Amino acid sequence: MTEMTGKVKRITGPIIKADGLDKAGLFDVVEVGEQRLLGEIVRLEKSEALIQIYEDDTGLEIGAPAVSTARPLSVFLGPGLIGTIYDGIQRPLKVLYKKGGPFMSPGVRAEALDMEKRWPFVPDAELTARIIGGNVTAVPGMKLGTVKETESITCTIMAPPDTKGRIVWLAPAGDYTCIDVVARTDEGKEINLAQWWPVRIPRPCAQRLSPDQPLITGSRVIDLFFPLPKGGTAAIPGGFGTGKTMTQHTIAKWCDADVIVYIGCGERGNEMTDVLSEFPRLEDPRTGRTLMERTILIANTSNMPVSAREVSIYTGVTLAEFYRDMGYHVAIMADSTSRWAEALRELSGRMEEMPAEEGFPAYLPTRLAEFYERAGMVRTLGGKKGSVTIIGAVSPPGGDFSEPVTQHTKRFIRCFWALDRELANARHYPAIGWIDSYSEYAEEVKPWWEKISPSWTRIRQEAMELLKKEQRLQEIVRLIGPDALPDGERLILIAAELIKDGFLQQDCFDPMDKFCAPLKQIRLLELIMEFYRRCDSCIRLGAPIYRLNVIRRSDSPEIDSVDSYKGEERRKPIRERLVRLKNEIPNGDEQGFSYFEQDMIKTLETLERSYRNKELL
C-alpha cells in the first residue's frame, strides 16, 4: 500500500495530533519524526489524526513528519516465539539491549523473529500426496507442515484464515527462514513460514465449545474449591503483598497447559526478572525439560512507555491464539489488568475524553470484555481442539474490591479468586479467601472430577459449608471465647482448622507439596471430612471434646494390627497426623492413604463403640 505523510501539529505526552492523514485508516501504524517512532492512530477527525506513540517521544518537534504505513499494528507469528521475552509491541528485549543498552532507545528496531535462522520444515505427507494428484482446495487453517520449535512444542504451519483457491505447490522438506515461501495457491498467493496478524482482531475458529476439562494447577484451593477449566476466565484481585504475582507464578510453573504466555503489563521489573531467572532452572514435570521451552514472556513494566502497556495484552492474547489454532491449550497470565486500566486512564486524559468513575474512561468495560472474550475452548479451522485460558491479576487500591476495575472485571469472568489480607498476614498461602471467592465452572468440570472420585461434589460442598459455619461461629468466639461453645460447635472449629491447615494451606517450596495431583487432593479432603463425621458421632454419644483432640492409634490396643505409612507416626494424635499428610504422602501413593484411613477409622470406631456401650448401660 502507498504510504501517506502528514505533519505533527500538537504533542501531549505520548499522544500527538497530526494533520494531512485524512486517507489513513483507524488503528493504522504510523512512524513519527526523524527517528520514525512507532505509533497507532486511535482517532480520526477529518484530516487530523490522533496518534498514541509506543516509544519515548522526548525531543519530538511540531512539524515533524508522520508517515502512515496503511496497515494495522500486527505481530509476526511463526517458529521462534517460544522462550523469547518481548516488549508490548513484539520487539525482543534481548536484541534491543544489544542495540541500545539497558534502556530502550527511541527508534531502535528489532525483528520479532530471527530472520536468518533456518528452521527444519517437514511438509504434511497427506497434503503432498493430494497436491501430486492435483485436487487440493485451500482451506483456512489447514495443516501445511510442521517445524520442531522446541523439544516440548512443535509449531504447525497453517494456511492463513484468508486463504482461497487451490494449493498448487508445497515446499519439500528442508531448512527455511521465516520469510521463505512454503506454499502457493492457484490465485498467486504465497504462504510464508511465518505470517502477520493484527493484534486487535481475534483469530477465527470453526466452533466455540463448552469448557469441560479443568486446568489442573496443583493448588488445592483452586482445583477442588474454585476450579478453572481450560478455556475459562479468572481474576485474582488483592491488595499489595497478598500474593497475586506469586499465585500466578505458581500456576504458570505447574499447570497442565501446553504453552504459557506471561504478560507483565505495568508491574515492577523485578517480577519479570524473577520469571526470567527461575523458569530456565525449573523442570517441566511432563517433559523433564526447562519451563522456558513452553513459555513466552511479554514485559511492559512500569518504567516503559505507558501507551505500549495498553497494547501489550492484545499482543499476548494474539500469540496465545496462534498456538491455540495448532491444537494446544494455552494459559495467559496478565499481571496486572489494573495497571493496564491505569494506562487507559492516562491516555484518555491526554485525549481530553470525558472521564467516568474514578477517572477511568467510559469504554473501560468494553475494553475488558474485548480482552476476556478472546478466551475459550474452540474447534479450530483445522479441526483440532484448542483453548486459551485467561488469568488476570487485579490490583485494587487498598484492597477495595468495589473499585471500577474489579467490579467491571467480575462482569466478564466466571472464576473469582479473592486474596485475603488477613490470610496473607498470617502467612497462609495461597491467600485465596474461601468466603469471597467463587467459581461458576463447577458444573462444567463436575463429570471430569467424578471420574477421579464419585464423591467430588459431595465432599466439596460439605467442606465449604463447614467453613461457612466456622466463620459464623468466629463472631461468637471473638466475644466470649471458644470454651463457652458446646462441644459440637467446638468440633466445627477444629474441623475447619484441619481444612485450612491440612488442605488449603500449601507450601510451593516443599518438594512434596508444591504440586498436588487431583486424586491426592480428594483423598486429603475425604480423610478430614471422615474424621469430622466420626468425631461428631462420638460427641453425640457423650465423648468430651478433649478426648478427640488427643486420640491416637496407640489408644486402641485391642484392634487388629494394621500397617501404618510411617510406624513412628502412629503414636501421634490423629489430628496432628491429618495436618501433616500433605507433606508426607507423595502423589500416586494410594496405599499410604489407605493405611492411614484404616488406622483412623478403626481407632474412631473403637472410641465410638465404647461410648455407645456406656450409653446402653
N, C-alpha and C positions, 0 to 999 in steps of 0.2 A: 504494500500500500504506500501511497505518497505521503511523505512527511509534511506537516504543517507547522509553520513557525509563527509564534506570537511574541509579545514583549511583556516583561514583568511590570505591572502597574502599581502594585501595593504589596507590602510584606508585613505580615503579622505573625511573628514567630515561625512555626512550621507551616502556616497557612499563607499562601500568596495568591494574588489575583493577577491574571494575565489577560491581555487584550489581543484580538486577532485570531482566536481559536474557535470561531463560530461554526466551523465544519467538523470540529473534533467530536468524539463520542464520549458519553458519560463513562467514567472509570477507565478511560484510556490512560496509558502510561505516558508521562511527559518527562523530558530531560531539560533541566533548567540551568541557565548560567554557563559560564565557560568551563566549569568543572563537570557539567552535564549531570547534575544531581537528579536522582530518580524521584518522581512524584506521581500522583494519580489524580485525575480530575474527579472531584466529588460533587460539583455543581456547575451548571451552565446557565448563563443569563445573556441571551443574545450573543454578542461577540466576545463576552467576557467569560472566563473560566476560573473557578475556584479550585486550587490545587493544594493537596497536602503533600509535603515533602518528607521522604523517608530517611533523610540524612541531615546532618548538621548543616544548616544554611547560613552560618555566620559569615559575614562578608558579602553576601548576595546584594546586588545593587538594583535599583529601579532602572528599567530599560534593558535588563539582561534578557537574552533570548530564551524562549520557552518552546521547545520542539515536541510536538505530539507525534508519537510513534504509530498512532492509529491501531493499537492493539491493547487489549486489557492486560492487567497485571496477571502473569501466568507463572507456573512452576514447571520445571523440566523433570519429567517422570521417566525413569529408566534405571538400569542396574547401577549401583554405586551409592544409592541413598542410605542404605543401612550402615550404621556405625559412624555417620557423619554428624557434626554439630553445625547448624545453620543459624543465621540471624533471621529476623522476621520476614525477609523477602528472599529467602533461599540463597544467601551468599555464604559459602563455607567459611567459618571463622578462622580455620587453620590457614587458609590461603590469604585471607585479609590480614592476618597477623604478619605473614611473611612479607606482604607488600607495604603495609603501613604501620606496623608496630602494634603495641598492646591496645591502643585506642584507634577506632576506625576512622581513617582519614576520609573526608568528603570526596566523592567522585571516584573512589577506588572501586574497580570492577573485579568480580571473580565469578568464573563459570560455576554453575550449580553442580555439574558433574565433570569429572576428568575427561576432557575431550580427546586426550591422546591415549588413554588406557584402552586396550583391546580386550573384549570380553568373548568367551567361548560360546558362540551361538549354536544351538542344536535345533534344526528345523523339526516341526512336527511331522512324524513319519506318515501318518494317515493323510494329512493335508498335502504332503509332497506327492503321494501316490494319486490323489484325486486331481492335482494340477496336471500331472502327466496325462491323465485321462481326459483333461480338457473340460471339466464340468465342476467349477468351484465358484459358487456365488459368495461374494464378500458379505460376511455377517458381522455387524459391530460387536466387538468383544471376543471374536473368535481367536483361538489359540494359534499363533504362527510358529512359535518355538519357545525355547527356554534358555536361560542363562543362569549358571550357578553363581549366585551373588555372594553368598557366604556358605559356610558349612551347614548353617541352620536354615537358610532361606534360598529358595530357587525362584528367580524372577521370571514370570511368564510374560513373553512379548505378545501383546494382543493387538488386534485391529482397532483403530480408534473408533469412538462412537459414531462419527460422521462418515464412516467408510461405506461406499456404494460400488456397484458394478460387480466385476468378477476378478478373482485373483488369477493373474496370468504368469506371475513369476515369484518364486520364493528362493531366497538365498541359500546356497548349500552350507553345510556345516563348516565352521571356520571361526577365526577371530575377527571381530568387528569393533569399531569405535561407536560411540553413542550417536553420531551423526550419519553413520553409514546406512544405506538403504538395504532393508532385508526383505521387502515385498513390493510388488507393483500391481495395480489394477488395470483393467482394460480402458478405464477413463483417464489414465495417465497419472493417477495419484500414487505418490511414493510414500511408503511407510518406513520410517527410520527406527533404529533400535530404541531410541528414546523419543518421547513426544511431549509437546507442550499442552497445558490445560489451564484455563482461567480459574483463579482461586475462589472467586465469589460464585461460581456456578457449580452446583452439586453434580458429580458424575452420575450418569443414569444407570438404572438397574432394570432387570426384567420384572421383578416382583418383590414386594416387601413381605417378609414372613414374621410370624409371631416369635418373639424371643423366648424360647422354652428351654434353653440349655444354660445353666448357671456358669458365671465366670468364677472359677474356683480361685480364691485369693490366698487360702491358707490361714486367714484370720477368722477365728470362730465367731466373733460378734457380727461379722459381715456375712459370712457364708450361711450360718444357721439362723441368725435372728433377722437380719436385714439383707436378704440375698439380692444380688445384681446379676441379671442374665447377660450373656453375650449379645450385644446389640442394644443394651439398655443405656439409660442415662442416670447419673448420680451426682449429687453435690455434697461437698464436705465443708460446711460452714463452721467457723470457730474463731475466737479471738486470738490475739498474739500469744504464742507459746503453748497453744493447746495441742499441737501436733498435726496440723494439716499436711505440711510437707513430708513429715516422717511417715504418715499414713500412706500418702501417695507413693513415696519411695518404696515402702514395703510391698504395696500392691504391684508396682512395676517390677520388683525383683521376683516375686513368687507366683504371680497369677499365671493361669494357663493360656493366656493369649499368645498367638504366634509372633506378633510384632507389637512393639511398644513405641508410641510417639509421645515424647515428653516435651511439653511446651512450657517454658519458663517466661511468662509474659508479665513483666513489671516487678518481679521479685528480686531479691538480692543475688548478686553474682556468686556468693559463696555457696548458695544452694545448688546452683548448676555445677559448681566445682566439685561438690560432694558427689553428684551423679557421675561426673567425668572420672573422678578418682576411684569410686567404688565399683561401678559396673564392669570395667575391664578386668577387675580382680575376682568378681563373683562368678560362680559357676551356674550355668543354666541347668536346673535339676533334670530336665528332659533330654538334653543333648550332651551334657557334660562339657560344653564349650562356654566361652565367655558370654556374658549377657549383652555385651555391645554388638554381638553378631545378630541381634534381633531388635535393636533399638535405634531410633532416630531422635536426635535432640534439636530443639529449636530454642535458642536463647535470645530473648529480647528483654534484658534485665532493666532495672530502674534507671541505670545511667546511660541507656541507649535512647535514641530518638523516640519520642512519645508516639509519633504517628505510625512508626513501624510496629509498635506494640499492638495497635488496633488491627493490623492485617495479619499478625503472626498466627492467630488461632485459625484463620481461614487457610493459611499456608499449611498448618499442621493437619487439619482435617482433610485437605485435598490429598496430601501424601498418604494419609490413612485409607482414603477411598481407593487409591491406586492399588494398594496391597489387598484391600477387601475384594476388588474385582478379580484378583488372582485366586480367590477362594480361601484367603487367610482370615483369621479372627484377629482384629486389631484393637488395642486399647489405647485411648488417648488420655493423658494426664495434663490438665490445663491448670497451671499454678501461677497466678490466680485470676479468675474472671473479674474480681473486684478491681484489680489494678488495670485490667483491660477496660472496664467500665469507666474508671477514672481518666483513662486516655480519651475515651469518647467524650467525656465531660469537658476536658480541656480543649479538645479540637472544636467541640460545639460552641464553647465560649468564644474561641478565636473567630469562628464564623458568624458570631453575633446572632445565634439562634435563640429562640425563646426557651428558657430552661423550664424543666418540670420539677418534680420533687427532689429536694436537696441538690439542686443544680444540675442533675443529670438530664440529658436530652430526652424529649418526649418519645423518641423512637428506640430507647433502650430496650423495652420488652421485645420489639420486633427483631433487633439485632441478636438478642439472646436466643430467641426462637429460631432464627436462621442458623445459629450455630448448633444447638442441641438437636434440631430436627434432622441433621445430617447423620445422626447415629441410627443404627437399626440392623437387624438381621435381614439379608436380602438374597434373592436368587439373581446372580449376576447375568449380564448379557451373554456370557459364555456358558451359562448353565450350571455354574458352581454355586456353592453356598458359602457366603462370607458374612462378616459382621464388622461394624465399628461401634465400640463401646466408649462413651464419653464420661469421664470423671472429672468434674470441675471443682476446684477449691474456691471457697468464698471467704473473704476476709472482712467481715462486718466490723466497723469501728467500735471498739469497746465490747465486742461480742454481742452487739444488739441485732438480733435476728429480725427485727421489724423494719430495718433499713431497706431502701428500694431494691438493691441488687439481690439480696437474699429473698425478698418477697417475690420479685419477678422470676427469679430462678426456680422457685418452688412451683410456679405455674407450668414449667416446661420439663421438669424432671419427675421421675416416679420413685426415686430412691433417695432418701434424705438421711445422711449420717451426721447428726448434730454433735459436735465436740463439746464436752462439758468441762468448764474451767475447774470445778471442784475435783473432778477425777484427775485432770492433768496435774493439779497442785498436789494431789495425793500420790502421784507417780503411778497412776493406774493407766496403763496403755494397752491397746488403743483407747483413747479417752472418748469413745463414742457413747453418748448417753442413751440408755435404753428407754427412757421415757419420751424424749422429744423426737427421737429418730423413728423412721418408718420405711417400709418397702411395699410398694403396690404390685410387686412381681411375684409374690409368694405363690399365688395360684398358678402362674405360668410355669414355675420351676418345680412345683409340687410333684408331678409324675416322675421327674428325673430323680429327685431325692428319695421318693418312696421306693424306687428300685434299689437304692442303697439300704434303706431301712423303712419298713412299712409304718414305723412309729414316729416318723419325722414330724408330721403335722401335730399329732397329739403332744409329743414331748416338747415341741417348740412353744405351743400355746400354753401348756401348763407352766413352763418356766417363766414365760413373760407375765402371766397372771400372778405368779408368786412374787416377782419383782415389783409389780404394781401394788400388791398388798403390803409389801415391805416398806414402800415409800409412804403409804398412808400411816403405817404404824410408827415410822420415824418421827412424825409430827408429835405423837404422844410421848415417845421416848425422850424427845428434847425437853418436855415439860416435867415429866415425873420419873424418868429413868426406866431402863428395861426390867428391873426387878419387880416393878409394880404390875407387870403384864402377867396374864395367866400363861401356863406352860405351853399351851397350844400356839399362842401368838409369839412367844419367845422362840419356839421352834421355827416359825416362819422367818424370823430374823436370822437364825442360824443357817437355815437352808439358803436364804438369799445371799448371805456372806459366802457360802460354799460356791454358789453360782458365780458370784463376782470374782472371788479369788481363785477358784479352781477351774473356771471355764472362761469367763470373759476376759480376764487379765492375761496378757500374753507377752512373752519376752522375745523380741525379734532378734536378740543376740544369743539366745540359748540355742545350742546346736540341735536339740530335740524339739523345742517348742516354737522355733521361728516359722515353721510351716506345719500346719495340722491338716492331715488328709480328711476327706469327708467322713469316712467310717469312724475314725478316731474321734472326730467332733461329736458325732451322735452317741458313741459309746460313753464318752465322758459325761455328757448331759444325762443320759439314761441312768447311769450309776448314781449321780447326785439326786435325781428325782426319785429313784427307787429307795435311796437312803431316807429321803424325806417322808415318803409314803409309809414305810415300815416304822419309822420313829413316831409318826403321827398315830399309828395304830397302837403302839406301846403306851403313849401318853394317854390315850383314851381309856386304856386299861388300868391306868394309875401309876405308870412309871414316872419318877421325878425327872426333870429336865437335866439335872447334873449327871444323872446316870447315863444319859445318851451322849453327853459331851465326852465322857472318858471311856466309853465302851470300846473294848479291843478284842482281838481274836483270842487272846490267851484267857479271857474271862470265861470262856466256854470250853472247858477241857473235855466235856463229855461228847462233843460232836465228832463225827468221823474225821480222820486226818485228810486234809486237802492241801496239795502242793500250793505254795504261795509264790508270787512272782519273785519276791526277794524275801528270804527267810527272816532276816533281821527286822524287816518292816512289819512283820505280823504282830509284834508286841506293841506297836504304836497305836494310839486311838484311831478308829476308822475315820473320824472327821479329819484328822491331820493327814492321813494317807490319801483321802479323796483329793485334797488340795494339791498334793504333790504328784498325783498320777500323770499329769500332763508333761512333767519333766522326767518321768521315769520309764514310761512305756512308749516305745517308738511307734511310728506309723507302721501299720501292717501286722503288729503283734497282737492278733486277736486272742491268742492263748493267754497272754498276760492279763488282758481284761477279764477273760473267763475265770481264771484262777481267783482274781480279786473279787469278782462278783459272787462266786461260790462261797468264799470266805465271809463276805459281808452278809449275804442272805442267811446263811446258816447261823451266824452269830446273832443276828437280829431276830431270827425265828426262835432261837433258844430263849432270848430275853422275853419276847412276846409270849411264848408258851408258859414261862414261869409266872408272869403276871396274870395270865388268863387262868392258870390253876389256882392262884391266890384268890381271884375273884369268885371262882366256883366254890372255894372253901368258905 
